[in-house]
């Protein structure tokens, strides 16, 4: 597994949008994103921070069911 980069939440949101996710809503400092798949709806919550910690980014990718390799390709 490649090492996840330290990026801002805006960069993470842009990469997820390239993967087909769209912003559904924002509550305070959290953006909710969803994607329609043949198996159903996949969603994730991205906190708006200057820099996301690696563990937080890893959790976002697990929620979104996106591999780190796939995510890094779309940065």
Rosetta constraint file for C-alpha pairs under 8 A:
AtomPair CA 1 CA 68 HARMONIC 7.13 0.50
AtomPair CA 1 CA 69 HARMONIC 7.53 0.50
AtomPair CA 2 CA 68 HARMONIC 6.85 0.50
AtomPair CA 2 CA 69 HARMONIC 6.82 0.50
AtomPair CA 4 CA 54 HARMONIC 6.33 0.50
AtomPair CA 4 CA 57 HARMONIC 7.85 0.50
AtomPair CA 4 CA 58 HARMONIC 7.79 0.50
AtomPair CA 4 CA 68 HARMONIC 6.97 0.50
AtomPair CA 4 CA 72 HARMONIC 7.71 0.50
AtomPair CA 5 CA 54 HARMONIC 7.19 0.50
AtomPair CA 6 CA 51 HARMONIC 6.42 0.50
AtomPair CA 6 CA 52 HARMONIC 6.23 0.50
AtomPair CA 6 CA 53 HARMONIC 6.57 0.50
AtomPair CA 6 CA 54 HARMONIC 6.44 0.50
AtomPair CA 7 CA 11 HARMONIC 6.30 0.50
AtomPair CA 7 CA 12 HARMONIC 6.92 0.50
AtomPair CA 7 CA 50 HARMONIC 7.96 0.50
AtomPair CA 7 CA 51 HARMONIC 5.42 0.50
AtomPair CA 7 CA 52 HARMONIC 5.90 0.50
AtomPair CA 8 CA 12 HARMONIC 6.49 0.50
AtomPair CA 8 CA 48 HARMONIC 7.95 0.50
AtomPair CA 8 CA 49 HARMONIC 6.30 0.50
AtomPair CA 8 CA 50 HARMONIC 5.05 0.50
AtomPair CA 8 CA 51 HARMONIC 4.26 0.50
AtomPair CA 8 CA 52 HARMONIC 5.63 0.50
AtomPair CA 9 CA 13 HARMONIC 6.11 0.50
AtomPair CA 9 CA 46 HARMONIC 6.81 0.50
AtomPair CA 9 CA 47 HARMONIC 6.72 0.50
AtomPair CA 9 CA 48 HARMONIC 5.32 0.50
AtomPair CA 9 CA 49 HARMONIC 5.58 0.50
AtomPair CA 9 CA 50 HARMONIC 6.60 0.50
AtomPair CA 9 CA 51 HARMONIC 6.56 0.50
AtomPair CA 9 CA 52 HARMONIC 6.18 0.50
AtomPair CA 10 CA 14 HARMONIC 6.23 0.50
AtomPair CA 10 CA 48 HARMONIC 7.31 0.50
AtomPair CA 11 CA 15 HARMONIC 6.24 0.50
AtomPair CA 11 CA 75 HARMONIC 7.09 0.50
AtomPair CA 12 CA 16 HARMONIC 6.18 0.50
AtomPair CA 12 CA 75 HARMONIC 7.49 0.50
AtomPair CA 13 CA 17 HARMONIC 6.13 0.50
AtomPair CA 13 CA 46 HARMONIC 7.40 0.50
AtomPair CA 14 CA 18 HARMONIC 6.36 0.50
AtomPair CA 14 CA 75 HARMONIC 7.55 0.50
AtomPair CA 15 CA 19 HARMONIC 6.51 0.50
AtomPair CA 15 CA 71 HARMONIC 6.70 0.50
AtomPair CA 15 CA 74 HARMONIC 5.22 0.50
AtomPair CA 15 CA 75 HARMONIC 5.07 0.50
AtomPair CA 16 CA 20 HARMONIC 6.60 0.50
AtomPair CA 16 CA 21 HARMONIC 5.53 0.50
AtomPair CA 16 CA 22 HARMONIC 7.86 0.50
AtomPair CA 16 CA 71 HARMONIC 7.43 0.50
AtomPair CA 16 CA 74 HARMONIC 7.78 0.50
AtomPair CA 17 CA 21 HARMONIC 4.61 0.50
AtomPair CA 17 CA 22 HARMONIC 5.75 0.50
AtomPair CA 18 CA 74 HARMONIC 6.46 0.50
AtomPair CA 19 CA 71 HARMONIC 7.92 0.50
AtomPair CA 19 CA 74 HARMONIC 7.20 0.50
AtomPair CA 20 CA 35 HARMONIC 6.17 0.50
AtomPair CA 21 CA 33 HARMONIC 6.02 0.50
AtomPair CA 21 CA 34 HARMONIC 5.28 0.50
AtomPair CA 21 CA 35 HARMONIC 4.59 0.50
AtomPair CA 22 CA 33 HARMONIC 5.37 0.50
AtomPair CA 22 CA 34 HARMONIC 5.62 0.50
AtomPair CA 22 CA 35 HARMONIC 6.47 0.50
AtomPair CA 23 CA 31 HARMONIC 6.83 0.50
AtomPair CA 23 CA 32 HARMONIC 5.99 0.50
AtomPair CA 23 CA 33 HARMONIC 4.48 0.50
AtomPair CA 23 CA 34 HARMONIC 6.68 0.50
AtomPair CA 24 CA 31 HARMONIC 7.69 0.50
AtomPair CA 24 CA 32 HARMONIC 5.69 0.50
AtomPair CA 24 CA 33 HARMONIC 5.46 0.50
AtomPair CA 24 CA 34 HARMONIC 6.61 0.50
AtomPair CA 25 CA 31 HARMONIC 6.06 0.50
AtomPair CA 25 CA 32 HARMONIC 5.47 0.50
AtomPair CA 25 CA 33 HARMONIC 7.38 0.50
AtomPair CA 26 CA 30 HARMONIC 5.68 0.50
AtomPair CA 26 CA 31 HARMONIC 4.40 0.50
AtomPair CA 26 CA 32 HARMONIC 6.05 0.50
AtomPair CA 27 CA 31 HARMONIC 6.56 0.50
AtomPair CA 29 CA 47 HARMONIC 5.78 0.50
AtomPair CA 29 CA 48 HARMONIC 5.23 0.50
AtomPair CA 30 CA 45 HARMONIC 6.40 0.50
AtomPair CA 30 CA 46 HARMONIC 5.57 0.50
AtomPair CA 30 CA 47 HARMONIC 4.32 0.50
AtomPair CA 30 CA 48 HARMONIC 5.84 0.50
AtomPair CA 31 CA 45 HARMONIC 5.64 0.50
AtomPair CA 31 CA 46 HARMONIC 5.15 0.50
AtomPair CA 31 CA 47 HARMONIC 6.30 0.50
AtomPair CA 31 CA 48 HARMONIC 7.27 0.50
AtomPair CA 32 CA 43 HARMONIC 7.23 0.50
AtomPair CA 32 CA 44 HARMONIC 5.97 0.50
AtomPair CA 32 CA 45 HARMONIC 4.58 0.50
AtomPair CA 32 CA 46 HARMONIC 6.48 0.50
AtomPair CA 33 CA 43 HARMONIC 5.50 0.50
AtomPair CA 33 CA 44 HARMONIC 5.39 0.50
AtomPair CA 33 CA 45 HARMONIC 6.21 0.50
AtomPair CA 33 CA 46 HARMONIC 7.70 0.50
AtomPair CA 34 CA 41 HARMONIC 6.76 0.50
AtomPair CA 34 CA 42 HARMONIC 5.61 0.50
AtomPair CA 34 CA 43 HARMONIC 4.16 0.50
AtomPair CA 34 CA 44 HARMONIC 6.52 0.50
AtomPair CA 35 CA 41 HARMONIC 5.76 0.50
AtomPair CA 35 CA 42 HARMONIC 5.24 0.50
AtomPair CA 35 CA 43 HARMONIC 6.28 0.50
AtomPair CA 36 CA 40 HARMONIC 6.03 0.50
AtomPair CA 36 CA 41 HARMONIC 4.68 0.50
AtomPair CA 36 CA 42 HARMONIC 6.41 0.50
AtomPair CA 37 CA 41 HARMONIC 5.84 0.50
AtomPair CA 37 CA 42 HARMONIC 7.08 0.50
AtomPair CA 42 CA 63 HARMONIC 7.71 0.50
AtomPair CA 42 CA 64 HARMONIC 6.04 0.50
AtomPair CA 42 CA 65 HARMONIC 7.48 0.50
AtomPair CA 43 CA 63 HARMONIC 6.55 0.50
AtomPair CA 43 CA 64 HARMONIC 5.57 0.50
AtomPair CA 44 CA 60 HARMONIC 6.12 0.50
AtomPair CA 44 CA 61 HARMONIC 7.95 0.50
AtomPair CA 44 CA 63 HARMONIC 5.24 0.50
AtomPair CA 44 CA 64 HARMONIC 5.26 0.50
AtomPair CA 45 CA 60 HARMONIC 6.70 0.50
AtomPair CA 45 CA 63 HARMONIC 7.94 0.50
AtomPair CA 46 CA 60 HARMONIC 6.70 0.50
AtomPair CA 52 CA 56 HARMONIC 6.29 0.50
AtomPair CA 52 CA 57 HARMONIC 6.23 0.50
AtomPair CA 53 CA 57 HARMONIC 6.28 0.50
AtomPair CA 54 CA 58 HARMONIC 6.08 0.50
AtomPair CA 55 CA 59 HARMONIC 6.22 0.50
AtomPair CA 56 CA 60 HARMONIC 6.30 0.50
AtomPair CA 57 CA 61 HARMONIC 6.28 0.50
AtomPair CA 58 CA 62 HARMONIC 6.32 0.50
AtomPair CA 58 CA 68 HARMONIC 7.93 0.50
AtomPair CA 59 CA 63 HARMONIC 6.26 0.50
AtomPair CA 60 CA 64 HARMONIC 6.15 0.50
AtomPair CA 61 CA 65 HARMONIC 5.84 0.50
AtomPair CA 61 CA 66 HARMONIC 5.18 0.50
AtomPair CA 61 CA 67 HARMONIC 6.74 0.50
AtomPair CA 61 CA 68 HARMONIC 7.15 0.50
AtomPair CA 61 CA 71 HARMONIC 7.97 0.50
AtomPair CA 62 CA 66 HARMONIC 6.45 0.50
AtomPair CA 62 CA 67 HARMONIC 7.80 0.50
AtomPair CA 66 CA 70 HARMONIC 6.56 0.50
AtomPair CA 66 CA 71 HARMONIC 6.64 0.50
AtomPair CA 67 CA 71 HARMONIC 6.27 0.50
AtomPair CA 68 CA 72 HARMONIC 6.07 0.50
AtomPair CA 69 CA 73 HARMONIC 6.27 0.50
AtomPair CA 70 CA 74 HARMONIC 6.64 0.50
AtomPair CA 71 CA 75 HARMONIC 6.59 0.50
